[in-house]
Amino acid sequence: MFVYFNANPNDERIGDCVIRAMSLALNIDYDTILKLLVNNAKYFNCDLLVKDCYAKLLDDLGYECYDGRGYTVKEIAEDFFNKKLLLRIDGHLTCAMYGDVFDTWNTSSEMVDCFWIIE
Protein backbone atom coordinates (compact mmCIF):
# COMPACT_ATOMS: atom_id res chain seq x y z
CA MET A 1 0.00 0.00 0.00
CA PHE A 2 1.15 3.55 -0.74
CA VAL A 3 1.69 5.90 2.23
CA TYR A 4 2.34 9.59 1.65
CA PHE A 5 5.56 10.55 3.42
CA ASN A 6 7.85 13.55 3.08
CA ALA A 7 10.97 13.65 5.29
CA ASN A 8 11.85 17.11 4.00
CA PRO A 9 11.93 19.29 7.14
CA ASN A 10 10.05 22.07 5.32
CA ASP A 11 7.60 19.60 3.71
CA GLU A 12 8.81 20.88 0.33
CA ARG A 13 8.38 18.74 -2.76
CA ILE A 14 11.77 19.26 -4.37
CA GLY A 15 14.32 16.96 -6.04
CA ASP A 16 15.53 15.42 -2.80
CA CYS A 17 14.18 11.88 -3.17
CA VAL A 18 17.54 10.30 -2.31
CA ILE A 19 17.74 12.21 0.96
CA ARG A 20 14.09 11.52 1.85
CA ALA A 21 14.23 7.79 1.07
CA MET A 22 17.57 7.20 2.78
CA SER A 23 16.52 9.18 5.83
CA LEU A 24 13.44 7.01 6.31
CA ALA A 25 15.02 3.64 5.49
CA LEU A 26 18.16 4.22 7.58
CA ASN A 27 16.28 5.98 10.38
CA ILE A 28 18.68 8.92 10.25
CA ASP A 29 17.42 12.50 10.24
CA TYR A 30 17.23 14.38 6.96
CA ASP A 31 20.03 16.87 7.70
CA THR A 32 22.46 14.14 8.78
CA ILE A 33 21.82 12.13 5.59
CA LEU A 34 22.29 15.29 3.56
CA LYS A 35 25.67 15.90 5.24
CA LEU A 36 26.75 12.29 4.65
CA LEU A 37 25.79 12.53 0.98
CA VAL A 38 27.57 15.86 0.53
CA ASN A 39 30.76 14.50 2.12
CA ASN A 40 30.52 11.35 0.02
CA ALA A 41 30.02 13.42 -3.16
CA LYS A 42 33.05 15.57 -2.36
CA TYR A 43 35.20 12.54 -1.62
CA PHE A 44 34.24 10.70 -4.82
CA ASN A 45 33.81 13.88 -6.90
CA CYS A 46 30.28 13.00 -7.94
CA ASP A 47 26.73 14.40 -7.83
CA LEU A 48 25.22 13.35 -4.50
CA LEU A 49 21.81 12.56 -6.03
CA VAL A 50 23.12 10.32 -8.81
CA LYS A 51 22.90 6.55 -8.29
CA ASP A 52 26.62 5.85 -8.71
CA CYS A 53 27.36 8.36 -5.95
CA TYR A 54 24.80 7.40 -3.30
CA ALA A 55 25.34 3.70 -4.09
CA LYS A 56 28.94 4.13 -2.92
CA LEU A 57 27.69 5.45 0.41
CA LEU A 58 25.25 2.55 0.77
CA ASP A 59 28.05 0.13 -0.08
CA ASP A 60 30.32 1.76 2.52
CA LEU A 61 27.51 1.31 5.05
CA GLY A 62 27.42 -2.41 4.22
CA TYR A 63 24.30 -2.63 2.02
CA GLU A 64 24.38 -4.78 -1.09
CA CYS A 65 22.71 -3.68 -4.31
CA TYR A 66 20.36 -6.21 -5.96
CA ASP A 67 19.05 -6.33 -9.52
CA GLY A 68 15.35 -5.49 -9.56
CA ARG A 69 14.77 -5.36 -13.32
CA GLY A 70 11.48 -6.86 -14.39
CA TYR A 71 9.69 -6.09 -11.12
CA THR A 72 7.60 -3.19 -9.89
CA VAL A 73 8.11 -1.36 -6.62
CA LYS A 74 4.96 -2.99 -5.28
CA GLU A 75 6.09 -6.51 -6.24
CA ILE A 76 9.46 -6.16 -4.52
CA ALA A 77 7.89 -4.47 -1.48
CA GLU A 78 5.46 -7.37 -1.16
CA ASP A 79 8.17 -10.02 -1.71
CA PHE A 80 10.23 -8.46 1.08
CA PHE A 81 7.26 -7.54 3.30
CA ASN A 82 9.30 -7.97 6.48
CA LYS A 83 12.17 -5.69 5.39
CA LYS A 84 13.08 -2.05 4.85
CA LEU A 85 14.10 -1.36 1.26
CA LEU A 86 15.49 1.37 -0.92
CA LEU A 87 14.31 0.97 -4.51
CA ARG A 88 15.62 2.82 -7.54
CA ILE A 89 13.34 3.56 -10.45
CA ASP A 90 14.21 5.72 -13.45
CA GLY A 91 15.58 8.94 -11.93
CA HIS A 92 14.08 8.37 -8.49
CA LEU A 93 14.78 6.62 -5.18
CA THR A 94 11.91 5.44 -3.00
CA CYS A 95 11.52 3.57 0.27
CA ALA A 96 9.39 0.56 1.17
CA MET A 97 9.00 -0.70 4.70
CA TYR A 98 7.24 -3.89 5.68
CA GLY A 99 5.27 -4.07 2.43
CA ASP A 100 4.24 -0.39 2.28
CA VAL A 101 5.69 2.19 -0.12
CA PHE A 102 6.52 5.58 1.45
CA ASP A 103 7.00 8.57 -0.83
CA THR A 104 5.55 11.90 -1.96
CA TRP A 105 3.88 10.15 -4.91
CA ASN A 106 2.73 6.61 -5.57
CA THR A 107 5.63 4.74 -7.18
CA SER A 108 4.06 1.29 -6.67
CA SER A 109 3.59 0.54 -10.37
CA GLU A 110 7.00 1.86 -11.45
CA MET A 111 9.64 -0.58 -12.69
CA VAL A 112 12.69 -1.06 -10.46
CA ASP A 113 16.20 -1.31 -11.80
CA CYS A 114 17.95 -2.02 -8.49
CA PHE A 115 17.28 -2.10 -4.76
CA TRP A 116 18.95 -2.40 -1.39
CA ILE A 117 17.74 -4.40 1.59
CA ILE A 118 18.26 -2.22 4.64
CA GLU A 119 16.90 -4.55 7.30
C-alpha positions in Angstrom: 0.0 0.0 0.0 1.2 3.6 -0.7 1.7 5.9 2.2 2.3 9.6 1.6 5.6 10.6 3.4 7.9 13.5 3.1 11.0 13.7 5.3 11.8 17.1 4.0 11.9 19.3 7.1 10.0 22.1 5.3 7.6 19.6 3.7 8.8 20.9 0.3 8.4 18.7 -2.8 11.8 19.3 -4.4 14.3 17.0 -6.0 15.5 15.4 -2.8 14.2 11.9 -3.2 17.5 10.3 -2.3 17.7 12.2 1.0 14.1 11.5 1.9 14.2 7.8 1.1 17.6 7.2 2.8 16.5 9.2 5.8 13.4 7.0 6.3 15.0 3.6 5.5 18.2 4.2 7.6 16.3 6.0 10.4 18.7 8.9 10.2 17.4 12.5 10.2 17.2 14.4 7.0 20.0 16.9 7.7 22.5 14.1 8.8 21.8 12.1 5.6 22.3 15.3 3.6 25.7 15.9 5.2 26.8 12.3 4.7 25.8 12.5 1.0 27.6 15.9 0.5 30.8 14.5 2.1 30.5 11.4 0.0 30.0 13.4 -3.2 33.1 15.6 -2.4 35.2 12.5 -1.6 34.2 10.7 -4.8 33.8 13.9 -6.9 30.3 13.0 -7.9 26.7 14.4 -7.8 25.2 13.3 -4.5 21.8 12.6 -6.0 23.1 10.3 -8.8 22.9 6.5 -8.3 26.6 5.9 -8.7 27.4 8.4 -6.0 24.8 7.4 -3.3 25.3 3.7 -4.1 28.9 4.1 -2.9 27.7 5.4 0.4 25.2 2.5 0.8 28.0 0.1 -0.1 30.3 1.8 2.5 27.5 1.3 5.0 27.4 -2.4 4.2 24.3 -2.6 2.0 24.4 -4.8 -1.1 22.7 -3.7 -4.3 20.4 -6.2 -6.0 19.1 -6.3 -9.5 15.3 -5.5 -9.6 14.8 -5.4 -13.3 11.5 -6.9 -14.4 9.7 -6.1 -11.1 7.6 -3.2 -9.9 8.1 -1.4 -6.6 5.0 -3.0 -5.3 6.1 -6.5 -6.2 9.5 -6.2 -4.5 7.9 -4.5 -1.5 5.5 -7.4 -1.2 8.2 -10.0 -1.7 10.2 -8.5 1.1 7.3 -7.5 3.3 9.3 -8.0 6.5 12.2 -5.7 5.4 13.1 -2.0 4.9 14.1 -1.4 1.3 15.5 1.4 -0.9 14.3 1.0 -4.5 15.6 2.8 -7.5 13.3 3.6 -10.4 14.2 5.7 -13.4 15.6 8.9 -11.9 14.1 8.4 -8.5 14.8 6.6 -5.2 11.9 5.4 -3.0 11.5 3.6 0.3 9.4 0.6 1.2 9.0 -0.7 4.7 7.2 -3.9 5.7 5.3 -4.1 2.4 4.2 -0.4 2.3 5.7 2.2 -0.1 6.5 5.6 1.5 7.0 8.6 -0.8 5.6 11.9 -2.0 3.9 10.1 -4.9 2.7 6.6 -5.6 5.6 4.7 -7.2 4.1 1.3 -6.7 3.6 0.5 -10.4 7.0 1.9 -11.4 9.6 -0.6 -12.7 12.7 -1.1 -10.5 16.2 -1.3 -11.8 18.0 -2.0 -8.5 17.3 -2.1 -4.8 19.0 -2.4 -1.4 17.7 -4.4 1.6 18.3 -2.2 4.6 16.9 -4.5 7.3 
